Amino acid sequence: MAVSSSVAQPTQFRRSALWLALLAAPLAQAEPVTLDPIQVTAERTKESDAVVDAQALERFQADDLEDVFAGEPEVSVGGSVGVAQKVYVRGFEDPLLNVSVDGATQAGVLFHHTGRIAVDPDLLKRVEVDTGAGKATAGAGALGGAIRFVTKDPEDLLREGEDVGALVKLGSFSNTKGYSANTTIFGRLNEQWSTLVSVSQSDHERYEDGNGDEVPGTDARQQMGMAKLVGHFGNGQTLRLSHEVRTDEGERPQRPQWAVSSFNKLYDLDGRRDTTTLNYGVAPEGNPWVDAEFTVYQTESEVEQNVDDRWGRYYGFSRSIGGDLRNTSQLGDHSLTYGVDYREDKVNAGGETDKRAEEETGDVLGIYLQADLWLTQQLLLSTGARYDDYTLRDNNDQKFSEDAVSPNASLAWHVLDGLTLKAGYAEAFRGPMPHDAFKIDRGQNDPDLKGEKAKNTEVGFDYVYQNFTLSAEVYRSEVKDAIADALFGPAIYENIGDLESDGYRISAGYQWDALSAGLSFHSNDAEVDGQPLTVYEHNLLGNTIGDTWVADLAYRWNRNLEFGWQGQFVQGIDNLETSVGTIDKPGYGVHDLFVNWLPTGNEDLRLTLAVKNVGDKQYLDHASNANYEHIAGYEGVVGLPAPGRDVRLGLAMRF
């Protein structure tokens, strides 16, 4: 939950009427000598607990979600290969979060053994993370927080006085004998309009683990494309229209998050995501009452698996259509944000004869209000609430309707210069929604199924003294009446109990001239009714991650050369009790290095050398499926080992 200290001081409607109102309303150059720290966990913005920027992604030639979040100890990514990667925030899996790309919510689950988030790091301007239920503006169903991916605009690439440009990026990966290539063309059409078109392709063979063994089912061929049109008009108006396509294909285990075994053979599995987004904003200069934002979007995802020697091809589809309309009014030193959002989700699945034979649909309408109020010059109160109304029509023609109000309140007290104490409480609600596409043909909902309610409490502080920063927080998150289908039983979705996530985080950073250093620590216990969360038993809910340290050092030799190191150290967990037996999660430490060089003295040419897993460490990431193979009858139930050493070379040419 974000408790920001950066804010500047200074009766029920019909669903259709509100949605129509939502749709109609918008119509009425020198490089610094010092180096920004790699570790971004202490960076705070008005709306986010952590921000990963494009510079951090470029340093290590980010290629997947694990690379994106490698510097954030509260965020873990398991699965080792892109199609299987699942994201965990404070132990809660990403289906419990509100995830969006440029405001387009990524809802729905296609296959419980694959990930559901796919992005191209080359296109990202930044990634914002809310940890835990927080502000009313985070959107519907943000039980465990929110992740917002923001893509680049043409203006982010154009230089002052420039009308057109191109950026070509080439990368090679030693471990997978792979490559990536990206071409982005951007320019101004006139004084008002600018545009960009970006196309990427990557091809990876099977990677080798730390023991030098090739890991079957880890090859991947990906293609990405994005087109964006941006317009700036009088009276503070901005319009963005974008369309993004991402495809992924390869030979994967039937359950891609597990290793290949006699019951988990290799088959072709392909995925695709299409997202179209329209963003419109208006903030007239000198008018403190109006700072409006309108977003409307459509996201479609699909997966195709060809289990040719069993049931043949099987298809899963997910579609979300929605929008958000909000306005922020400044009332002196205070601000008030209010709005309405709506989303309709549809999940389909079927075989080759009828690809969409099975169907579930759901929708949610939300109304929200969030205020930032300066009670004194040192005391900021942020408080608000949102009302959400959910409806689900499942594959068995059952209908569920749930609604609730979710309040929040937090205080930020500037005790003295550089020191801010923070405390907050927030709730979030999510009603029954469409489930896993690969289960809806046989899955059922308990007729008494209830919605889920999250409660999140945090206490912490931020301290800044000259070039030194220190922050810490203690939190407790609870999701009452969590929805899941129990392991080993028929696929019946029911309220299985209460999820709990307790923990704390400490982060420190220091910058001395051209040298920067960061150190962060996160400890978390994630449970369901007192039993540890594990991805095997509690798929789509959460996982148990050992205490995690992230450290970094970076040095800028001069304006044209910088290099650095980042390490992640995860403490082992012994004798973790599960319903099928006791497992261990061995600890590990992984080191990464990078060098960035500008041979021409400017961004026209950039060479990057990154070495991931320098020590060629053999390990199983705690965010992946744990190893159950020592338990009789569970041979083959083990996640994919992490990749071994990977030397990445990058070349970026700007024209």
BELJO-V458445 format. One record per backbone hydrogen bond with DSSP energy under -0.5 kcal/mol. CO is the residue of the C=O (numbers start at 1). NH is the residue of the N-H. If there is no record, write none. Layout:
co->CO nh->NH
co->CO nh->NH
//
This chain:
co->2 nh->4
co->14 nh->18
co->15 nh->19
co->16 nh->20
co->17 nh->21
co->18 nh->22
co->19 nh->23
co->20 nh->24
co->21 nh->25
co->22 nh->26
co->24 nh->27
co->24 nh->28
co->40 nh->43
co->40 nh->51
co->48 nh->45
co->50 nh->129
co->51 nh->53
co->52 nh->127
co->53 nh->57
co->54 nh->58
co->55 nh->59
co->56 nh->60
co->57 nh->62
co->58 nh->61
co->64 nh->68
co->65 nh->69
co->67 nh->70
co->69 nh->72
co->71 nh->73
co->72 nh->75
co->74 nh->90
co->76 nh->88
co->78 nh->86
co->79 nh->81
co->81 nh->84
co->81 nh->85
co->82 nh->85
co->83 nh->115
co->86 nh->78
co->87 nh->94
co->88 nh->76
co->88 nh->90
co->89 nh->92
co->91 nh->543
co->92 nh->89
co->93 nh->96
co->94 nh->97
co->96 nh->144
co->97 nh->99
co->98 nh->147
co->99 nh->106
co->100 nh->149
co->101 nh->104
co->103 nh->105
co->104 nh->101
co->105 nh->107
co->109 nh->437
co->110 nh->438
co->111 nh->114
co->113 nh->257
co->119 nh->121
co->120 nh->123
co->121 nh->124
co->123 nh->152
co->125 nh->54
co->126 nh->150
co->127 nh->52
co->128 nh->148
co->129 nh->49
co->129 nh->50
co->129 nh->131
co->130 nh->132
co->130 nh->146
co->135 nh->138
co->136 nh->139
co->139 nh->142
co->141 nh->143
co->143 nh->133
co->144 nh->132
co->145 nh->98
co->146 nh->130
co->147 nh->100
co->147 nh->149
co->148 nh->128
co->148 nh->150
co->149 nh->102
co->150 nh->125
co->150 nh->126
co->153 nh->156
co->154 nh->157
co->154 nh->158
co->159 nh->162
co->163 nh->188
co->165 nh->186
co->166 nh->655
co->167 nh->184
co->168 nh->653
co->169 nh->182
co->170 nh->651
co->171 nh->180
co->172 nh->649
co->173 nh->177
co->173 nh->178
co->176 nh->205
co->178 nh->173
co->179 nh->203
co->180 nh->171
co->181 nh->201
co->182 nh->169
co->183 nh->199
co->184 nh->167
co->185 nh->197
co->186 nh->165
co->187 nh->195
co->192 nh->232
co->193 nh->189
co->193 nh->190
co->194 nh->230
co->195 nh->187
co->196 nh->228
co->197 nh->185
co->198 nh->226
co->199 nh->183
co->200 nh->224
co->201 nh->181
co->202 nh->222
co->203 nh->179
co->204 nh->220
co->207 nh->215
co->208 nh->644
co->209 nh->212
co->213 nh->209
co->214 nh->216
co->215 nh->218
co->220 nh->204
co->221 nh->249
co->222 nh->202
co->223 nh->247
co->224 nh->200
co->225 nh->245
co->226 nh->198
co->227 nh->243
co->228 nh->196
co->229 nh->241
co->230 nh->194
co->231 nh->239
co->233 nh->237
co->234 nh->237
co->236 nh->283
co->237 nh->233
co->238 nh->281
co->239 nh->231
co->240 nh->279
co->241 nh->229
co->242 nh->277
co->243 nh->227
co->244 nh->275
co->245 nh->225
co->246 nh->273
co->247 nh->223
co->248 nh->271
co->249 nh->221
co->250 nh->252
co->250 nh->269
co->252 nh->267
co->254 nh->256
co->255 nh->258
co->257 nh->640
co->261 nh->264
co->264 nh->261
co->265 nh->254
co->267 nh->252
co->268 nh->306
co->269 nh->250
co->270 nh->304
co->271 nh->248
co->272 nh->302
co->273 nh->246
co->274 nh->300
co->275 nh->244
co->276 nh->298
co->277 nh->242
co->278 nh->296
co->279 nh->240
co->280 nh->294
co->281 nh->238
co->282 nh->292
co->284 nh->287
co->286 nh->288
co->287 nh->290
co->288 nh->330
co->289 nh->291
co->291 nh->328
co->292 nh->282
co->293 nh->326
co->294 nh->280
co->295 nh->324
co->296 nh->278
co->297 nh->322
co->298 nh->276
co->299 nh->320
co->300 nh->274
co->301 nh->318
co->302 nh->272
co->303 nh->316
co->304 nh->270
co->305 nh->307
co->305 nh->314
co->306 nh->268
co->306 nh->308
co->307 nh->310
co->307 nh->312
co->312 nh->307
co->313 nh->352
co->314 nh->305
co->315 nh->350
co->316 nh->303
co->317 nh->348
co->318 nh->301
co->319 nh->346
co->320 nh->299
co->321 nh->344
co->322 nh->297
co->323 nh->342
co->324 nh->295
co->325 nh->340
co->326 nh->293
co->327 nh->338
co->329 nh->331
co->329 nh->336
co->330 nh->332
co->331 nh->334
co->334 nh->331
co->335 nh->372
co->336 nh->329
co->337 nh->370
co->338 nh->327
co->339 nh->368
co->340 nh->325
co->341 nh->366
co->342 nh->323
co->343 nh->364
co->344 nh->321
co->345 nh->362
co->346 nh->319
co->347 nh->360
co->348 nh->317
co->349 nh->358
co->350 nh->315
co->354 nh->351
co->354 nh->357
co->358 nh->349
co->360 nh->347
co->361 nh->393
co->362 nh->345
co->363 nh->391
co->364 nh->343
co->365 nh->389
co->366 nh->341
co->367 nh->387
co->368 nh->339
co->369 nh->385
co->370 nh->337
co->371 nh->373
co->371 nh->383
co->372 nh->335
co->373 nh->375
co->373 nh->381
co->378 nh->380
co->378 nh->414
co->379 nh->375
co->379 nh->376
co->379 nh->381
co->380 nh->382
co->380 nh->412
co->381 nh->373
co->381 nh->383
co->382 nh->410
co->383 nh->371
co->384 nh->408
co->385 nh->369
co->386 nh->406
co->387 nh->367
co->388 nh->404
co->389 nh->365
co->390 nh->402
co->391 nh->363
co->392 nh->394
co->392 nh->400
co->393 nh->361
co->394 nh->397
co->398 nh->394
co->400 nh->392
co->402 nh->390
co->404 nh->388
co->405 nh->407
co->406 nh->386
co->407 nh->427
co->408 nh->384
co->409 nh->425
co->410 nh->382
co->411 nh->423
co->412 nh->380
co->412 nh->414
co->413 nh->415
co->413 nh->421
co->416 nh->419
co->418 nh->420
co->418 nh->464
co->419 nh->415
co->419 nh->416
co->420 nh->462
co->421 nh->413
co->422 nh->460
co->423 nh->411
co->424 nh->458
co->425 nh->409
co->426 nh->456
co->428 nh->454
co->429 nh->141
co->430 nh->452
co->436 nh->439
co->436 nh->440
co->439 nh->442
co->439 nh->443
co->444 nh->493
co->446 nh->449
co->452 nh->430
co->453 nh->480
co->454 nh->428
co->455 nh->478
co->456 nh->426
co->457 nh->476
co->458 nh->424
co->459 nh->474
co->460 nh->422
co->461 nh->472
co->462 nh->420
co->463 nh->470
co->465 nh->468
co->467 nh->511
co->468 nh->465
co->469 nh->509
co->470 nh->463
co->471 nh->507
co->472 nh->461
co->473 nh->505
co->474 nh->459
co->475 nh->503
co->476 nh->457
co->477 nh->501
co->478 nh->455
co->478 nh->480
co->479 nh->482
co->479 nh->499
co->480 nh->453
co->482 nh->496
co->482 nh->497
co->484 nh->486
co->484 nh->494
co->486 nh->489
co->490 nh->492
co->491 nh->444
co->491 nh->493
co->492 nh->486
co->493 nh->446
co->494 nh->484
co->494 nh->496
co->497 nh->482
co->498 nh->529
co->499 nh->479
co->500 nh->527
co->501 nh->477
co->502 nh->525
co->503 nh->475
co->504 nh->523
co->505 nh->473
co->506 nh->521
co->507 nh->471
co->508 nh->519
co->509 nh->469
co->510 nh->517
co->512 nh->515
co->514 nh->556
co->515 nh->512
co->516 nh->554
co->517 nh->510
co->518 nh->552
co->519 nh->508
co->520 nh->550
co->521 nh->506
co->522 nh->548
co->523 nh->504
co->525 nh->502
co->526 nh->533
co->527 nh->500
co->528 nh->531
co->531 nh->528
co->533 nh->544
co->534 nh->538
co->538 nh->541
co->538 nh->542
co->541 nh->93
co->543 nh->545
co->547 nh->571
co->548 nh->522
co->549 nh->569
co->550 nh->520
co->551 nh->567
co->552 nh->518
co->553 nh->565
co->554 nh->516
co->555 nh->557
co->555 nh->563
co->558 nh->561
co->560 nh->598
co->561 nh->557
co->561 nh->558
co->562 nh->596
co->563 nh->555
co->564 nh->594
co->565 nh->553
co->566 nh->592
co->567 nh->551
co->568 nh->590
co->569 nh->549
co->570 nh->588
co->573 nh->585
co->575 nh->577
co->576 nh->583
co->578 nh->581
co->581 nh->578
co->583 nh->576
co->585 nh->573
co->588 nh->570
co->590 nh->568
co->591 nh->614
co->592 nh->566
co->593 nh->611
co->594 nh->564
co->595 nh->609
co->596 nh->562
co->597 nh->599
co->597 nh->607
co->598 nh->601
co->602 nh->605
co->604 nh->654
co->606 nh->652
co->607 nh->597
co->608 nh->650
co->609 nh->595
co->610 nh->612
co->610 nh->648
co->611 nh->593
co->612 nh->646
co->613 nh->616
co->617 nh->619
co->619 nh->621
co->619 nh->642
co->621 nh->624
co->625 nh->639
co->626 nh->628
co->628 nh->631
co->630 nh->632
co->631 nh->634
co->634 nh->637
co->636 nh->638
co->637 nh->628
co->638 nh->259
co->642 nh->210
co->646 nh->612
co->646 nh->648
co->647 nh->174
co->648 nh->610
co->649 nh->172
co->650 nh->608
co->651 nh->170
co->652 nh->606
co->653 nh->168
//
